[in-house]
Amino acid sequence: MIRIAVLDDYQQVGHGLADWASLGPDCRVDFLDRPLGDTQSAAAALAGYEVICLMRERMPVPAALIARLPKLKLIVATGAHNRTLDLEAARARGIQVCHTRGGESLHATTELAWALILAAMRHLPLEDRRMRQGLWQGTVGRTLHGRTLGLLGLGRLGGRMAEVARAFGMTVIAWSQNLTEERCAEVGARRVEREALFREADIVSLHLVLSERTQGIVGAAELALMRPDAVLINTSRGPLVDEPALVQALREGSIGAAGLDVYDIEPLPADHPLRGLDNAVLSPHLGYVTEGTYRAFFPDMVEDIAAWRAGSPIRVLA
């Protein structure tokens, strides 16, 4: 019997989105719908599995965990990049690592970023709560037309953000460390220096890869440059932003609002101070979480496992 663990199936939908029975009667598939905790707890929960399937970067798989999973033979990771999975440690143990296709993450994440922008600008979560309390109009919102969107990062997602911004009648400015004038011209953005972006933008949206170079790239100094009514949007990675500094800025009103889909710790702790701020619009890392993406992820997991069992692994990372 080959035991397979599908991790972090939060919505309990994985079973119905792929033909797991096609793997055969000698495969037992378990769908785990809760985070497994620290390395020790995860090792205890996963010790009996030959295959684990990861949902993006919801659970880190460092060398210390890999070393404590003696039966592990295959890891299937959704998407082609996973910064929390130690590929070298897997290779050293002779563990095969395969990945799935990316689904519709490009459009899904940028659409969610715009949902957060609109919700923050028009105070939708607060007004929704007021409506349910029997109240009426308590805030005054702002339009996007004529305002300035500042993009930290102008890759595929940032470029898509710029396209939508133009449809709203917005001006787009952008910065990243290696950004060129040519790339800006492609998407109709103007390149500015980093400090100027924070000063000029009505909305700052992050679209950078998390690395040692970008961790904490938005800190207290950058937040202090922003306008008192400016909005910060993060659908990339939580640690790009100094979270305590952001909480302080929101509490003090030194920036207008934040729309966040990603956090330093995920799931976000129940007592986290962000949960108590009316000028923070929060979503639980929904950027890539769409039916279309899941309909790519879960069938590809099955396909990867079947190919590995047949001795011809596909979409190999390690």
Contacts in CASP RR format, 6 or more apart in sequence:
PFRMAT RR
TARGET T0000
AUTHOR 0000-0000-0000
METHOD contacts of the structure
MODEL  1
MIRIAVLDDYQQVGHGLADWASLGPDCRVDFLDRPLGDTQSAAAALAGYE
VICLMRERMPVPAALIARLPKLKLIVATGAHNRTLDLEAARARGIQVCHT
RGGESLHATTELAWALILAAMRHLPLEDRRMRQGLWQGTVGRTLHGRTLG
LLGLGRLGGRMAEVARAFGMTVIAWSQNLTEERCAEVGARRVEREALFRE
ADIVSLHLVLSERTQGIVGAAELALMRPDAVLINTSRGPLVDEPALVQAL
REGSIGAAGLDVYDIEPLPADHPLRGLDNAVLSPHLGYVTEGTYRAFFPD
MVEDIAAWRAGSPIRVLA
1 26 0 8 1.000
1 27 0 8 1.000
1 28 0 8 1.000
2 23 0 8 1.000
2 26 0 8 1.000
2 27 0 8 1.000
2 28 0 8 1.000
2 50 0 8 1.000
2 51 0 8 1.000
2 309 0 8 1.000
3 27 0 8 1.000
3 28 0 8 1.000
3 30 0 8 1.000
3 48 0 8 1.000
3 49 0 8 1.000
3 50 0 8 1.000
3 51 0 8 1.000
3 71 0 8 1.000
4 23 0 8 1.000
4 27 0 8 1.000
4 28 0 8 1.000
4 29 0 8 1.000
4 30 0 8 1.000
4 49 0 8 1.000
4 50 0 8 1.000
4 51 0 8 1.000
4 52 0 8 1.000
4 53 0 8 1.000
4 305 0 8 1.000
5 29 0 8 1.000
5 30 0 8 1.000
5 32 0 8 1.000
5 46 0 8 1.000
5 49 0 8 1.000
5 51 0 8 1.000
5 52 0 8 1.000
5 53 0 8 1.000
6 14 0 8 1.000
6 29 0 8 1.000
6 30 0 8 1.000
6 31 0 8 1.000
6 32 0 8 1.000
6 53 0 8 1.000
6 55 0 8 1.000
6 298 0 8 1.000
6 301 0 8 1.000
7 32 0 8 1.000
7 36 0 8 1.000
7 52 0 8 1.000
7 53 0 8 1.000
7 54 0 8 1.000
7 55 0 8 1.000
7 58 0 8 1.000
7 59 0 8 1.000
8 32 0 8 1.000
8 33 0 8 1.000
8 34 0 8 1.000
8 35 0 8 1.000
8 54 0 8 1.000
8 55 0 8 1.000
8 58 0 8 1.000
8 59 0 8 1.000
9 15 0 8 1.000
9 31 0 8 1.000
9 32 0 8 1.000
9 33 0 8 1.000
9 55 0 8 1.000
10 33 0 8 1.000
10 55 0 8 1.000
10 58 0 8 1.000
11 33 0 8 1.000
11 289 0 8 1.000
12 31 0 8 1.000
12 33 0 8 1.000
13 294 0 8 1.000
14 31 0 8 1.000
14 294 0 8 1.000
14 298 0 8 1.000
15 29 0 8 1.000
15 31 0 8 1.000
16 298 0 8 1.000
17 294 0 8 1.000
17 295 0 8 1.000
17 297 0 8 1.000
17 298 0 8 1.000
17 299 0 8 1.000
18 298 0 8 1.000
18 299 0 8 1.000
18 301 0 8 1.000
18 302 0 8 1.000
19 299 0 8 1.000
19 302 0 8 1.000
20 27 0 8 1.000
20 29 0 8 1.000
20 302 0 8 1.000
22 302 0 8 1.000
22 306 0 8 1.000
23 29 0 8 1.000
23 302 0 8 1.000
23 305 0 8 1.000
23 306 0 8 1.000
23 309 0 8 1.000
27 305 0 8 1.000
30 49 0 8 1.000
32 45 0 8 1.000
35 58 0 8 1.000
35 59 0 8 1.000
35 267 0 8 1.000
36 42 0 8 1.000
36 45 0 8 1.000
36 46 0 8 1.000
36 59 0 8 1.000
39 62 0 8 1.000
39 64 0 8 1.000
39 65 0 8 1.000
39 68 0 8 1.000
42 59 0 8 1.000
42 65 0 8 1.000
43 65 0 8 1.000
43 68 0 8 1.000
43 69 0 8 1.000
46 52 0 8 1.000
46 65 0 8 1.000
46 69 0 8 1.000
46 72 0 8 1.000
47 68 0 8 1.000
47 69 0 8 1.000
47 70 0 8 1.000
47 71 0 8 1.000
48 69 0 8 1.000
48 71 0 8 1.000
49 69 0 8 1.000
49 71 0 8 1.000
49 72 0 8 1.000
50 71 0 8 1.000
50 72 0 8 1.000
50 73 0 8 1.000
50 74 0 8 1.000
51 72 0 8 1.000
51 73 0 8 1.000
51 74 0 8 1.000
51 75 0 8 1.000
51 76 0 8 1.000
51 305 0 8 1.000
52 61 0 8 1.000
52 69 0 8 1.000
52 72 0 8 1.000
52 74 0 8 1.000
52 75 0 8 1.000
52 76 0 8 1.000
53 75 0 8 1.000
53 76 0 8 1.000
53 78 0 8 1.000
53 301 0 8 1.000
53 305 0 8 1.000
54 61 0 8 1.000
54 75 0 8 1.000
54 76 0 8 1.000
54 77 0 8 1.000
54 78 0 8 1.000
54 82 0 8 1.000
54 85 0 8 1.000
55 78 0 8 1.000
55 297 0 8 1.000
56 77 0 8 1.000
56 78 0 8 1.000
56 79 0 8 1.000
56 82 0 8 1.000
56 288 0 8 1.000
57 82 0 8 1.000
57 83 0 8 1.000
57 84 0 8 1.000
57 85 0 8 1.000
58 266 0 8 1.000
58 285 0 8 1.000
59 84 0 8 1.000
60 84 0 8 1.000
60 85 0 8 1.000
61 75 0 8 1.000
61 84 0 8 1.000
61 85 0 8 1.000
61 86 0 8 1.000
61 90 0 8 1.000
62 84 0 8 1.000
62 86 0 8 1.000
62 89 0 8 1.000
63 86 0 8 1.000
63 88 0 8 1.000
63 89 0 8 1.000
66 72 0 8 1.000
66 86 0 8 1.000
66 89 0 8 1.000
66 90 0 8 1.000
66 93 0 8 1.000
66 95 0 8 1.000
67 89 0 8 1.000
67 93 0 8 1.000
72 93 0 8 1.000
72 95 0 8 1.000
73 95 0 8 1.000
73 96 0 8 1.000
74 95 0 8 1.000
74 96 0 8 1.000
74 97 0 8 1.000
74 98 0 8 1.000
74 304 0 8 1.000
74 305 0 8 1.000
74 308 0 8 1.000
75 85 0 8 1.000
75 90 0 8 1.000
75 95 0 8 1.000
75 96 0 8 1.000
75 97 0 8 1.000
75 98 0 8 1.000
76 97 0 8 1.000
76 98 0 8 1.000
76 99 0 8 1.000
76 100 0 8 1.000
76 300 0 8 1.000
76 301 0 8 1.000
76 304 0 8 1.000
76 305 0 8 1.000
77 85 0 8 1.000
77 97 0 8 1.000
77 98 0 8 1.000
77 99 0 8 1.000
77 100 0 8 1.000
77 317 0 8 1.000
78 99 0 8 1.000
78 100 0 8 1.000
78 102 0 8 1.000
78 297 0 8 1.000
78 300 0 8 1.000
78 301 0 8 1.000
79 99 0 8 1.000
79 100 0 8 1.000
79 101 0 8 1.000
79 102 0 8 1.000
79 297 0 8 1.000
80 99 0 8 1.000
80 102 0 8 1.000
80 315 0 8 1.000
80 317 0 8 1.000
82 99 0 8 1.000
83 210 0 8 1.000
85 97 0 8 1.000
87 97 0 8 1.000
87 317 0 8 1.000
87 318 0 8 1.000
90 96 0 8 1.000
90 97 0 8 1.000
90 318 0 8 1.000
91 97 0 8 1.000
91 318 0 8 1.000
95 318 0 8 1.000
96 308 0 8 1.000
96 313 0 8 1.000
96 316 0 8 1.000
96 318 0 8 1.000
97 316 0 8 1.000
97 317 0 8 1.000
97 318 0 8 1.000
98 304 0 8 1.000
98 307 0 8 1.000
98 308 0 8 1.000
98 313 0 8 1.000
98 314 0 8 1.000
98 315 0 8 1.000
98 316 0 8 1.000
98 317 0 8 1.000
99 304 0 8 1.000
99 315 0 8 1.000
99 317 0 8 1.000
100 296 0 8 1.000
100 297 0 8 1.000
100 300 0 8 1.000
100 301 0 8 1.000
100 304 0 8 1.000
100 315 0 8 1.000
101 296 0 8 1.000
101 297 0 8 1.000
101 300 0 8 1.000
101 315 0 8 1.000
102 293 0 8 1.000
102 296 0 8 1.000
102 297 0 8 1.000
103 288 0 8 1.000
103 292 0 8 1.000
103 293 0 8 1.000
103 296 0 8 1.000
103 297 0 8 1.000
104 290 0 8 1.000
104 292 0 8 1.000
104 293 0 8 1.000
104 296 0 8 1.000
105 287 0 8 1.000
105 288 0 8 1.000
105 293 0 8 1.000
106 156 0 8 1.000
106 157 0 8 1.000
106 160 0 8 1.000
107 160 0 8 1.000
108 287 0 8 1.000
108 288 0 8 1.000
108 289 0 8 1.000
108 290 0 8 1.000
108 293 0 8 1.000
109 157 0 8 1.000
109 235 0 8 1.000
109 287 0 8 1.000
109 288 0 8 1.000
110 157 0 8 1.000
110 158 0 8 1.000
110 160 0 8 1.000
110 161 0 8 1.000
110 164 0 8 1.000
110 235 0 8 1.000
112 235 0 8 1.000
112 261 0 8 1.000
112 283 0 8 1.000
112 286 0 8 1.000
112 287 0 8 1.000
113 157 0 8 1.000
113 161 0 8 1.000
113 205 0 8 1.000
113 233 0 8 1.000
113 235 0 8 1.000
113 261 0 8 1.000
114 161 0 8 1.000
114 164 0 8 1.000
115 283 0 8 1.000
116 233 0 8 1.000
116 235 0 8 1.000
116 259 0 8 1.000
116 260 0 8 1.000
116 261 0 8 1.000
116 281 0 8 1.000
116 283 0 8 1.000
117 144 0 8 1.000
117 203 0 8 1.000
117 205 0 8 1.000
117 231 0 8 1.000
117 233 0 8 1.000
117 259 0 8 1.000
118 124 0 8 1.000
118 144 0 8 1.000
119 125 0 8 1.000
119 259 0 8 1.000
119 281 0 8 1.000
120 231 0 8 1.000
120 233 0 8 1.000
120 257 0 8 1.000
120 258 0 8 1.000
120 259 0 8 1.000
120 279 0 8 1.000
120 281 0 8 1.000
121 141 0 8 1.000
121 142 0 8 1.000
121 143 0 8 1.000
121 144 0 8 1.000
121 203 0 8 1.000
121 231 0 8 1.000
121 257 0 8 1.000
122 141 0 8 1.000
122 142 0 8 1.000
123 138 0 8 1.000
123 139 0 8 1.000
123 141 0 8 1.000
124 281 0 8 1.000
125 281 0 8 1.000
126 138 0 8 1.000
126 139 0 8 1.000
126 278 0 8 1.000
127 137 0 8 1.000
127 138 0 8 1.000
127 139 0 8 1.000
130 136 0 8 1.000
130 138 0 8 1.000
142 229 0 8 1.000
144 165 0 8 1.000
144 168 0 8 1.000
144 169 0 8 1.000
144 170 0 8 1.000
144 203 0 8 1.000
145 168 0 8 1.000
145 169 0 8 1.000
145 170 0 8 1.000
146 169 0 8 1.000
146 170 0 8 1.000
146 171 0 8 1.000
147 170 0 8 1.000
147 171 0 8 1.000
147 202 0 8 1.000
147 203 0 8 1.000
148 170 0 8 1.000
148 171 0 8 1.000
148 172 0 8 1.000
148 173 0 8 1.000
148 200 0 8 1.000
148 201 0 8 1.000
148 202 0 8 1.000
148 203 0 8 1.000
149 161 0 8 1.000
149 162 0 8 1.000
149 165 0 8 1.000
149 170 0 8 1.000
149 171 0 8 1.000
149 172 0 8 1.000
149 173 0 8 1.000
149 201 0 8 1.000
149 202 0 8 1.000
149 203 0 8 1.000
149 205 0 8 1.000
150 172 0 8 1.000
150 173 0 8 1.000
150 174 0 8 1.000
150 175 0 8 1.000
150 197 0 8 1.000
150 200 0 8 1.000
150 201 0 8 1.000
150 203 0 8 1.000
150 204 0 8 1.000
150 205 0 8 1.000
151 158 0 8 1.000
151 159 0 8 1.000
151 161 0 8 1.000
151 162 0 8 1.000
151 172 0 8 1.000
151 173 0 8 1.000
151 174 0 8 1.000
151 175 0 8 1.000
151 189 0 8 1.000
151 205 0 8 1.000
151 207 0 8 1.000
152 174 0 8 1.000
152 175 0 8 1.000
152 176 0 8 1.000
152 194 0 8 1.000
152 197 0 8 1.000
152 204 0 8 1.000
152 205 0 8 1.000
152 206 0 8 1.000
152 207 0 8 1.000
152 208 0 8 1.000
152 217 0 8 1.000
152 218 0 8 1.000
153 174 0 8 1.000
153 175 0 8 1.000
153 176 0 8 1.000
153 179 0 8 1.000
153 206 0 8 1.000
153 207 0 8 1.000
153 208 0 8 1.000
154 162 0 8 1.000
154 174 0 8 1.000
154 176 0 8 1.000
154 179 0 8 1.000
154 183 0 8 1.000
154 184 0 8 1.000
154 187 0 8 1.000
154 189 0 8 1.000
154 207 0 8 1.000
155 176 0 8 1.000
155 183 0 8 1.000
155 207 0 8 1.000
157 207 0 8 1.000
157 236 0 8 1.000
158 174 0 8 1.000
158 187 0 8 1.000
158 205 0 8 1.000
158 207 0 8 1.000
159 187 0 8 1.000
159 189 0 8 1.000
159 207 0 8 1.000
161 172 0 8 1.000
161 205 0 8 1.000
161 207 0 8 1.000
162 172 0 8 1.000
162 174 0 8 1.000
162 187 0 8 1.000
162 188 0 8 1.000
162 189 0 8 1.000
163 187 0 8 1.000
165 171 0 8 1.000
165 172 0 8 1.000
166 172 0 8 1.000
166 188 0 8 1.000
171 190 0 8 1.000
172 187 0 8 1.000
172 188 0 8 1.000
172 189 0 8 1.000
172 190 0 8 1.000
173 189 0 8 1.000
173 190 0 8 1.000
173 191 0 8 1.000
173 192 0 8 1.000
173 196 0 8 1.000
173 197 0 8 1.000
173 200 0 8 1.000
173 201 0 8 1.000
174 184 0 8 1.000
174 189 0 8 1.000
174 190 0 8 1.000
174 191 0 8 1.000
174 192 0 8 1.000
174 197 0 8 1.000
175 191 0 8 1.000
175 192 0 8 1.000
175 193 0 8 1.000
175 194 0 8 1.000
175 196 0 8 1.000
175 197 0 8 1.000
176 208 0 8 1.000
177 213 0 8 1.000
179 191 0 8 1.000
180 191 0 8 1.000
181 191 0 8 1.000
184 190 0 8 1.000
184 191 0 8 1.000
192 200 0 8 1.000
194 222 0 8 1.000
195 222 0 8 1.000
195 225 0 8 1.000
197 204 0 8 1.000
198 204 0 8 1.000
198 222 0 8 1.000
198 223 0 8 1.000
198 225 0 8 1.000
198 226 0 8 1.000
199 225 0 8 1.000
199 226 0 8 1.000
199 227 0 8 1.000
201 226 0 8 1.000
201 230 0 8 1.000
202 227 0 8 1.000
202 229 0 8 1.000
202 230 0 8 1.000
202 231 0 8 1.000
203 230 0 8 1.000
203 231 0 8 1.000
203 232 0 8 1.000
203 233 0 8 1.000
204 218 0 8 1.000
204 226 0 8 1.000
204 230 0 8 1.000
204 231 0 8 1.000
204 232 0 8 1.000
204 233 0 8 1.000
205 233 0 8 1.000
205 234 0 8 1.000
205 235 0 8 1.000
206 217 0 8 1.000
206 218 0 8 1.000
206 232 0 8 1.000
206 233 0 8 1.000
206 234 0 8 1.000
206 235 0 8 1.000
206 236 0 8 1.000
206 240 0 8 1.000
206 241 0 8 1.000
207 235 0 8 1.000
207 236 0 8 1.000
208 214 0 8 1.000
208 217 0 8 1.000
208 236 0 8 1.000
208 237 0 8 1.000
208 240 0 8 1.000
209 236 0 8 1.000
209 237 0 8 1.000
210 236 0 8 1.000
210 237 0 8 1.000
210 238 0 8 1.000
210 239 0 8 1.000
210 240 0 8 1.000
214 240 0 8 1.000
215 239 0 8 1.000
215 240 0 8 1.000
216 239 0 8 1.000
216 240 0 8 1.000
216 241 0 8 1.000
216 242 0 8 1.000
217 240 0 8 1.000
217 241 0 8 1.000
218 232 0 8 1.000
218 234 0 8 1.000
218 240 0 8 1.000
218 241 0 8 1.000
218 242 0 8 1.000
218 246 0 8 1.000
219 241 0 8 1.000
219 242 0 8 1.000
219 245 0 8 1.000
219 246 0 8 1.000
220 242 0 8 1.000
220 245 0 8 1.000
220 248 0 8 1.000
220 249 0 8 1.000
223 232 0 8 1.000
223 242 0 8 1.000
223 245 0 8 1.000
223 246 0 8 1.000
223 249 0 8 1.000
223 254 0 8 1.000
223 255 0 8 1.000
224 249 0 8 1.000
224 254 0 8 1.000
226 232 0 8 1.000
226 249 0 8 1.000
226 254 0 8 1.000
226 255 0 8 1.000
227 255 0 8 1.000
228 253 0 8 1.000
228 254 0 8 1.000
228 255 0 8 1.000
228 256 0 8 1.000
229 255 0 8 1.000
229 256 0 8 1.000
230 255 0 8 1.000
230 256 0 8 1.000
231 255 0 8 1.000
231 256 0 8 1.000
231 257 0 8 1.000
231 258 0 8 1.000
231 259 0 8 1.000
232 241 0 8 1.000
232 246 0 8 1.000
232 255 0 8 1.000
232 257 0 8 1.000
232 258 0 8 1.000
232 259 0 8 1.000
233 258 0 8 1.000
233 259 0 8 1.000
233 260 0 8 1.000
234 240 0 8 1.000
234 241 0 8 1.000
234 258 0 8 1.000
234 259 0 8 1.000
234 260 0 8 1.000
234 261 0 8 1.000
234 262 0 8 1.000
235 261 0 8 1.000
235 262 0 8 1.000
235 287 0 8 1.000
236 262 0 8 1.000
237 262 0 8 1.000
238 260 0 8 1.000
238 262 0 8 1.000
238 263 0 8 1.000
238 264 0 8 1.000
239 264 0 8 1.000
243 263 0 8 1.000
243 264 0 8 1.000
243 274 0 8 1.000
246 258 0 8 1.000
247 273 0 8 1.000
247 274 0 8 1.000
247 277 0 8 1.000
249 255 0 8 1.000
250 256 0 8 1.000
250 257 0 8 1.000
250 258 0 8 1.000
250 274 0 8 1.000
250 277 0 8 1.000
250 279 0 8 1.000
250 280 0 8 1.000
251 273 0 8 1.000
251 277 0 8 1.000
253 279 0 8 1.000
256 279 0 8 1.000
257 279 0 8 1.000
257 280 0 8 1.000
257 281 0 8 1.000
258 279 0 8 1.000
258 280 0 8 1.000
258 281 0 8 1.000
259 280 0 8 1.000
259 281 0 8 1.000
259 282 0 8 1.000
259 283 0 8 1.000
260 274 0 8 1.000
260 280 0 8 1.000
260 281 0 8 1.000
260 282 0 8 1.000
260 283 0 8 1.000
261 282 0 8 1.000
261 283 0 8 1.000
261 284 0 8 1.000
261 285 0 8 1.000
261 286 0 8 1.000
261 287 0 8 1.000
262 285 0 8 1.000
263 272 0 8 1.000
263 274 0 8 1.000
263 285 0 8 1.000
265 272 0 8 1.000
266 284 0 8 1.000
266 285 0 8 1.000
267 284 0 8 1.000
268 274 0 8 1.000
268 275 0 8 1.000
268 282 0 8 1.000
268 284 0 8 1.000
274 280 0 8 1.000
274 282 0 8 1.000
275 282 0 8 1.000
300 315 0 8 1.000
303 314 0 8 1.000
304 313 0 8 1.000
304 314 0 8 1.000
304 315 0 8 1.000
307 313 0 8 1.000
307 314 0 8 1.000
END
